[in-house]
Amino acid sequence: MKSDSETSERIKDAKQGEVLVGIGVSPGVVIGPVLVVVAKVIQVVERDIPLEEIEAEISKFEDALIETRRQIQEIQENLGVRTVKGDAGIFDAHLMVLDDATFISSVISGIKTKKKNVELIVKEAADGYAGALASVEDNYIRERIADIRDVIRRIIRNLSGDTAPSREELQHKHIIVARDLAPSETASLRKDMVIGFATDLGSPTSHTAVMARALEIPAIVGLREITEKVATGDEVLIDGNKGIVIFRPTPKQLEEYGRVAEARKNIERGLTSLKSEPAETADGHRIVLSANIGQASEVESVIKYGAQGVGLFRTEYLYLSKGTIVSEEEQAEVYKKVAATLAPRPVIIRTLDLGGDKFLPGAELPAETNPFLGCRSIRLSLLQPKHFKGQLRAILRASVHGNVKIMYPMISSAGEVVRANELLEEAKGELAAMGVPFQKDIEVGAMVEIPAAALTADVIAKHVKFFSLGTNDLIQYTIAVDRGNERVAYLYEPTHPAVLKLIQMTIDAGHRNGIWVGVCGEMAADPLMTPLLLGMGVDELSVSSAVVPLVKDAVRCVRHSGAKELAKIALSCKSAVEVLSHCRRMMNEVAPEILELV
């Protein structure tokens, strides 16, 4: 990347005191001068390769893979020294790309058949790889495209003999501003010189965001136009808690933020002491507080932040990081590692939550005009029983530790659960016939993320041991709003009366049938929602590991009796705004300091 310094020709139009709003992905408040960095465009020129030079071109590719691996492992080692061990593990995904047989063979085959230069063939293969992931509706999965492009850029640089410029020349501390930052670029940031960063693009689930949190660098993504608003040398204040950037803050703004920053430090110091404390209300009502993870390397964060286990393990990452089917053996090893590390803490493993034939080779499903309502998640798994049973056997093999549970995604009817359970019994029989040990009475649960599932929860509950409310999709399907669509995002309201009624309906149905009910969507991670969900009767909340202390604090500050009264009031409200107002009022009464962090 190169700096957009005093030679910049763009007109920067931010006014003093102007506030830009994005998504805070790493907490903290810092103020300092901006260094705008612009991604260096890698030009790939098409060249014909004579037949006698084909093998040399292939050797060049192999050498670039070796050098890229060395560089990534060096980043991992350096990061492992600077953060907890598990944070460096996100670069396992980068290494998987280098090991992917499909990718490697497609490049070698492309060189031989097209007789073109390796840089061009690598770019074409990577574009196809990333294009397949781009149409997945899950934001978590789509963000893995950044990992792929990061690796490919590095491979192409190594092929061309180019290297990315370092920032060793920085003479004083800066706040990095960029269109986007690749994960490896974020991991290489020097904490002594880079005090924060803000980008136009990005989401909370990106590895760039994960890196920022691991390095404890305040960061904001999704600002959309900050690179057009500020220039190198401009002074900005960034608030990673609330996701705002202030351009040349006024004395009044600085005074206010000085007070807020000190208050936050005191609160955060208090949160670290909660690790060993239970998630129990002030009047003795206890719930389970779990963590959501997407890969085995995240288990250390689960322990670090005091979660009671894993409430959602997204297994699709294993598949999509490789771009192909993952063998039963490979899956079993990953699941066993997580289960063994966290035992006796529970680990709920969600079966594949993918959508479309591009993502399961051999599925041969037709293209879909509306994948949101198409063949995805459990529907896809039931159409591919061979692959589904392979995953179920892998999970069962990990269940020997006694703490593993299975969860089916996107359930819309009891019939889907019945069929999935039949395949589970077949998988058990196959393992028993081979003499492979497993937990015979492993618990099975269903995700409730479709209104139909909530409306028929009484029927579905007869076939499972627990429900987990996936509020992200439940909200979207209930209100018919795509939260990724800027034109209608304002309609995405977790406290919409219809959403609350469906949540309450699910909780009541679960308890009537003697099963527990959790929430694993983003709603669970919002401490303003904590009293409301407690009052509605949830038994478990599952959130990203780093959010566990904040949600636990919210639980411990509220009285269950007061939470139940809040829920009663909320369910009678006529608008989402009214509900949110009551939630904010309660939090202001019991833990006003939490409002400083949300």
N, C-alpha and C positions, 0 to 999 in steps of 0.2 A: 504494500500500500504506500501511497505517497501523500504528503501533507498538502492541504489546500491552504497555502500560506498567503503572504501579502500580494502574491501575483494573481490571486483569484480574480476572475473577471465577472463573477456573479454579483448581483446587487443583494446585499443582506438587509432585510427590511424589518427585523425585529425591533420593537421599541423598548425603551427602558421600562422594566417592571412587567413586561409582557409575560404571560404564563402559557406554556405549551403543555398539553396533557397527553400522556402516553400510558404505558403499562409498566408499573414498577415491578422488577423481577429480582432485585437484590436490595435489601434495605440499607438505609443510611442517608445522611444529608451532608453534602460537601459543596464547597464553592471554590472556583478557580478558573484559570484561563482555558479556553478551548483550543484543541488541536484537531482541525478537521482533516480526516484521512479519506482518500479516495482509492477505491480498489483498482489495482493495476490490471488493465485489460490484457489478457493473454491472447495474442493473435496466433491463430492456427492456420497456416498456409497449406493448401492442398498441393501435394507433389506426387508425381508418378514414380514408382520404384521399379527399377529393372529387375528382371527375374533373378539375376545373380546376386542381388543385394537383399533379397527377401530375408534370408537367414540372419544377416547382420542387423536388419531392422527389428527382427524378433528378439535378438540378443540385447539390443538397445532397450527394448521394452522390459525385458527381464531384469536388466541392471537398474532401471528406474524403479521397478517394484522393490528391489532390495534396498536401494537408497531411501525410498519413501518409508519403508518399514523402519529403517534405522532412525530416521528423523522423528517418526511418531513415537517410537519407543523412548527416545530421548525426552520428548515432551512429557510422556507418561512418568518417567523417572523424576524429572524436575518437579512435576506437579505433585507427585507422591510425597516429596519432601515438604512442599508448601501447604498441603491440605491433608485431610484424612485420606487414607489409602483408597477407599472406594471411589472417590471423585475422579481419580486418574483412570478408573475403569471405563469411563464413557468412551475412551479412545479405542476400546476393544472393537467397537463398531467400525472404526476406521480400518483397523487391522483385518477385520472380516472381509471388507471390500477387497483388500489385497490378496486374500486367500480364496476369494470366491471363484470356483472353477468355471462357472458359467461366464462370468465377466472375462476371465483370462482367456478362455477358449474362444470367446467371441472376438476378442482383439486379435489373437493369433490367426484365426480363420479369416478375419476381415483383411488382414495384411496380405495373406496368401491369395485370396480370391479377388480382392479389389485392386491389389498391387498399388496401394496408396501408402503414404507415410504414416508412421505409427501414431503421431500426435493427432492426426485427423481421425484415425480409427478409434483411438481411445476416447476422444470427445464424442463420437457418434454412439459408441457403446454406453457411455455414461449418460448421455441424453435419453437413451431408451430406458435405461435403468431408472433414472429419476422420473421420467415421464410416467412410468407405471405407478410409482408411489404418489405422484401429484394428484391423481384422481381419487385417492382414498379419502373418505369423508372425515376420518379421525385426525384432528389437528396434531396429536402426539406423533402419529405415524408420518404425516406429511412433513413434519419438521426434520425427519431423518434425511430428507433430501439435502439439507445443508451439510450433513456429514459426508454424503457421497460427493457432492460438488467440492467440498474442502479437500478430500483425498485426491480427486481427479485433478484439481488445479495443481496440487503438489506433484503429482506424477508428471503432468505436462511440463511444469517448470524444470523438473529434473531431467526430462527428455531433452529439453532445449538448452540445458546448462544454465538456466536462469535461477536465481534465488530470491526469495522475498526479502525486501529491505527490513532491517531491524530498526528498533527505536532506541538503540543504545546512545544515539546522538542527543537525546533529550537532555537539556541542561536544568530543567526545573519541572515541577509537577504540572500535569495537565489533566483536563477532562477530555477524553476522546469522543469525538462526534463523527459518525460515519453513516453511510447508507445502510450497511449491515456489517457484522463482524463474523468471520468464520470461527468455528469452535477452537481450532488450533491457534488462531490469532488471539482469541480471548485468553486461552490458557497461557500464552506467552507474554501477557501484559506484566509489566514490572510494577509491583505494588508501591515501590518507592517513588515512581515517576507518574504512574497513572492512578489517579484518585477516584475516577468514576468514568462511566461512559454512557452515551445516549445514541440511539440509532433510529433511523426512519422505519426500518422493518423489524420483524421478530415477534416472538410470542413467549409466554411463560414456560412452555414446554420445550423450547429449543435448548440444544446443548450449550449454546452461547449463554443462555440464561442460567443454566446449571453451573457453568464455569464461573460466572460472575458471583453466584452465591457461594461457591466453594472457595473462591479467592477472597470473599468478603469485600468486594468492590461494589459500591452503590451503582445501580444500573437501571436504565429505563429503555424500553424498546417500544416499537409501534408508534413513534412520534410523527411519522409520515412526512414531515417537511422540515425537520430541524436542520438538515444540511443546506436547505435553501434560506434559512432564517439567520444563521450565525456564521461567522468567519473566524479563522484562526486568530487568537488573541483576545476575542471577546470574553468577557467574564460572565459566567452563568452559575446558577445554583441548581443542583439537582436533588430531588427528594425521591429516593428509591422506594420509600414506604408508600407514598401516595401517587407516584408516577407522574410528577410534574417537574418541569424545567422553568426556571425564572431567568429571563435575560436581563443582565445588568440590574440586579435587585436594588430596590430603593432602600434608604436607611430604615424605613418602617418595616419593610419586608425582612431585612436582615435582623432587626431586633426581635421580631416575632419568631423567626426561625432559630435564633440563638436560644430562645426560651424553650421552643419545642424540641430542639436537638438534645438539650440537657435532660428534659423530661423523658425523652425516649431512651436515652442511655440508662437512666435509673430503672425504667420499666424492663428493659432487656436484660439488665443485670439480675433483676428479680426473676425473670422467666427461666434463666439457666438453673435456678435452684429447684425448679419443679420436676426435673427429670425423674426422680424416684417417687414423686408424689402421685397418688391415684387421681383419676379423672372423676372427682366426686364433688357434688354440689355442697354448698354451705350447710344444708340440712341433711346431709348423709346419703343422697341418692347417687349411686355410682353407675357409670357407663364404661364401655370399652372404647379406647381411643387408639385407632390403628393407622397404618401408613399405606399409601399407594406407591407402588414401584413398577418399573418397566424392565428392569434387568437385575441380574444377580449382584452386580457391584454396588447396588444401592442399599444392601442390607446393613452396611455399617452405619449409614445415616439413620436407619430405623432404630438402631440401638443408641446411637449418639444422642438423638433427640427424645428418647424415652417413650417411643410408641410401644404399644402392647402386642404388636404383631403386624402382619400384613393383611389389610382388608381388601386389597385388590392388586394382584400381580397380572399385568397386561402381557400375555404371552405372545401376542402378535409381533412384538418387537423382535423376537428371536427369528421369526420367518423373514420379516422385511429387511432386517439388517443384512441378510444373506441373499435376499431376492429369490429364494427357492425353498422347496420343502426341507424342513429340518428333520433329521432322522429321529426315531424314537429314542435311540441311545443318547444322542446329543441333548434332546429335551430332558430326558431323565436325569442326566448329570447336572444340568442347570437347576432343575427343581430340587434335586437332592441337596445341592449346595446351599440353596436358600433355606430349605427346611431344617437341615442340620445346624446351620449357623444360628438360626433363630429359636430352635427348640428350647423349651416347650411352648414358646409363643406360637399362636396359630398363624397359618399362612393360607390365604384363600387364593387359589389359582383360577383365574378366569380363562375359559377355553377361547379359542380364536375369535377375535372380533374384527374380522376383515370384511371387505365388500367388493366382489367382482372377480371374474375369471383371470384377470391379469396377475392376481396375487397368489393364486394356487395353481401352479403349473399342472396341466392335465385336466383341469375342471371342465374346460370346453363349454363354458356358459356364454350365452349371447350377450352382446353389448347392451347396456341399459341406459335409457334416457333419463331416468331418475333414480340414481343409486341410493338415495336416502330411503326410498320406499322399495328397494329391490332385494336381490338375493345377497344378503350379507349376514354376518355373525352366525347365530345358531342355524339359520336357514341354510347357509352355505355348508356348514359342518354336517348337517343332516343329509345333504345331497352328496356328500363325499364321505360316506361311512368308513372307508378304509383309512383315510387320513385322520378322521375324527377319532376312531378307535386307537390309532397309533398315539395320539396325544393323550387320550384317557389312560392308556397303559403306562405311558411315561409318568403321568401324575400319580397313578396308583403305585408305581415302583418307588416314588419318593415318599409315599405315605407311610412307609415303615417307621418313620420317626414319630408317628402318631399325632402330628399337629397340622396335617394338610387337609384342606377342604376344596371342593370343586364348585365352580360357579358358572352357570350358563348365561350368556349375554343375549339381549334383545328378545326375550321371551314375549310372545304375544298370545299364547294359549296353553292350556294344560296339556294338549296333545303333543306339543313340541317337547315338553319336559318328560312326558311318558316315553316318547321315542328315544330321547337322549338317554334316559335311564335304562332303557332296554339295551342300547349299545354299550352302556357302562357295564351292565351285567355280563354281556358277551366278552368284554375286555377282561373282566375279572376271571371269567371261566378260562380264557386263553392263558392268562398268567398262571392260574392254578394248575392247569395241565402241564405247564412248563416247570412247575415247582418254584416259581418266583414269588417271594413273599410280598404281601401288601396288606393294608388295613381294610379288612372286609366290610366294616361298617362306616366307611368314610362318609362324611356329611356332604350333602349336595344342596346348593342354593340356586336361586334364580334372581337375575337382575330385573328390576321393575323400571323400565325406561320408556315404555309405550303405554298410553292411556288404556288400551285394551287389557294389559296385564294388571293394572291397578283396579280396573272395573271388575275383573274376574279373579282377583287375588284370593278370595275364599276357596275357589276351585283349585287354583294352582298350588296353594299352600298344602294341600293334601299330599303332594308329591315331593316336597322339599323340606329341608330342615331350617332354612333361613331365607330371608329376602334382603337384597341390597338395592336401595333406590339410586339409580343412575340419573341424578337430577338434570345433568346437562342435556341429555336427549329427551328426557321427560318434559322439560320445559319447552324445547323446540317443537316436539310433536304435539304438545297440548295447545300451544299458542300459534302453531304453524308459522314459525319465524326462524330464519337462518341467522344465528348470531354472528356468523362471519360476513353477512351482507350488511354493508354500512348503511344502506338505505332503510333497513328495517331493524337494525340492531337495538334501537331505542325501545322496541317492543319486547325485547327479551327480558322478562321480569320474573325472577325467582319467587317473588311474593305475590304473584298474580293469584287471585282467589281460587281460580280453577285448579292451579297447580297445587295449592295448599290442600284443597279438598281431596285430590288424588293421593297426595302423600298421607293424609290422615286416614283415608280409606284403606290404604295398603298396610299401614301400621296396625290399625284395628283388626283387619283380617288376619294378619300374621299372629297377633296375640290371641285372637279367638281360637286359632288352630294350634296354639302352643309352640310357635316358632318365633325366633328373634328377628328384629328388623334393623338394618343399618342404612347409612347414607354414604355413598362413596363419590358423589359428584362434587363440583366446585362449591355448591351451596354449603356443604359440610365444612369447608375451609374458611368460611366467612364468620368471624366471631360475632358479628351482629345477628347472624341467624342461629347461633348456638342456643340461646335461651328458648327461642321459638321451637327448634327441633326437639330439645329436651322436653319441653312442655307437651309436644305432640306425642311423645312416648318412644322416641328412637332408643335403641339399646346400644348402638355402636355408631361411631363417626370415623370415617377413614379419609385421611387428607395427606398431602405431600409431607414428607418427614419434617422439613424445616418449619412447617406451620403448627406442628403438634404442640409445642409449648404455649403458643398464643391461644389456641383453642382450649387447651387444658386450663389455662388461666381463666378464660371466660366461663368454663364449666364450674370452676371452684369459687368463682365470685357470685354466682347466682344461686338463689334458693329454688329448689324444685317446685315448691308450692307457688312461688311467684311466676315461674316459667309456665306452669300449667294454666295460670290465670291469663298470662300473655297469649298463649295458644288459643284459649277460649275466645278472647277478644279478637285475635287475628282472623279466626275462622268466620267471624261475623262481619268483618270489614268488607267494604264494597270495592276497594281499589288496592292495587299493589303499593301505591305511594302511602296510603293510610297505614297499611301493615308495616311498612318499613319505618314509618315515623314512630310507631309504638315500639318496635324493636330497638331503635336508636335511643328512645327515651329510657327504656329499661337499662340499656348498657350504660347510659350516662348516669343513672342512679346507682348501679352496683359496681361499675368499674370504669369511670370516666377516662382513666389513663389509656384504656384499650382503644378509645376513639382516636387517640393520637397516632395509632399504628395502622389504621384502616382508612 
